[in-house]
Amino acid sequence: MSKLQLIATAPMGLEAVVARELKELGYEDTHTENGRVNFTGGPEDIPRANLWLRSAGRVLINMGRFKATTFDELFEGTKALDWSSWITADGEFPVNGRSQKSQLTSVPAVQGVVKKAVVESLKGRYGSEWFPEDGPKYEIEITLLNDEALLTLDTSGSGLHRRGYRLASTEAPIRETMAAALVQLSRWRPERPLYDPFCGSGTFLVEAAMIGWNIAPGLRRSFVSEKWPQLTEEMWSNARDEAYDAVRDDVPLQIFGSDIDPYAIEIAEAAVKRAGFAKDIKLSVTPVSKAKPPGDYGVILTNPPYGERLGDDAQAEAALRQFGLTSLHYPTWSIFAISPSTQVEHYMGRKADKKRKLFNGRIQCDFYSFFGPLPPRER
């Protein structure tokens, strides 16, 4: 099989982080668009990308793009694509769709046309009039944007944020993929302390620890394309062996988290233990006013509570105010916070050095960066 056009989906505003991850994995020819990073690779790169990408939502195969202003154009364009190179005669192939700024606005109708076109394409290849769809799953997505159709196959299955270590969560959890991206944007390194005073279910802490030990985030889970005959057991085995060999679990970690809610700490402890960091991440039930991260030149990375998700604006504002006061005691620390509140800079008593617009779920937030001094270089 020749080189494939692959796509790593990315949350809006984090495309550059996903592109950097791909480059660090050795994929140089990346091309970024809104919500996705395109790259090329062979079939063996599908397991690698699924195992290693920390901030991407899914890994897709780009089956083809073409103009589609009518249902006829959509049908013929879809039918012309090489579906049988992936979808087996017994393959299950559901179709999901979305349409934006396009003449074909009815998503159910678009999905139906794509399904019929794929069936017609497979009929020609397999010489069959009927497909049982009781074999491996090949989820097709049709995205229409500005009258251009993009057809993809999903190789991940459940989203890449499902790492497998978090069985329960607090009221307002941050996705694992978003947390990993923010750890990377903070430029934290394992030789520096990291602390989250509103740690909730501990996602920032676990993602940082995985980065610190170079653990591939997909090592504990399975992917839908593991059942595809084109991606052999050897490919998956090689990718996992490479990931296991890359682990550096001898690196000492200084990672701490606290929360005022004992139930949140219970959930965080379970996640930390399940992820294999019970001895390396320290947790405590502590209000932010009593927060005392150990060490100097550390990184505070947090998702402070806010009323829109937690239901109490006054409590959220009080926590943010106290967070600002507590941060004054740590002049050498760098502070990073994601929040929809417009009062973060006010409570921190200074303008952020950097602000990045992001979406946490569907809520528009800013990622505030307050840089502290760099650690002094050792002589």
PyMOL commands that set and color helices and strands:
alter all, ss='L'
color gray80, all
select helices_A, chain A and resi 15-24+45-52+71-79+83-85+107-126+176-185+203-212+224-227+233-246+262-275+288-290+307-310+313-327+344-348
alter helices_A, ss='H'
color red, helices_A
select strands_A, chain A and resi 4-9+31-33+36-41+59-67+95-100+139-145+148-154+194-196+255-259+281-285+299-302+334-339+354-360+363-370
alter strands_A, ss='S'
color yellow, strands_A
deselect
rebuild
show_as cartoon
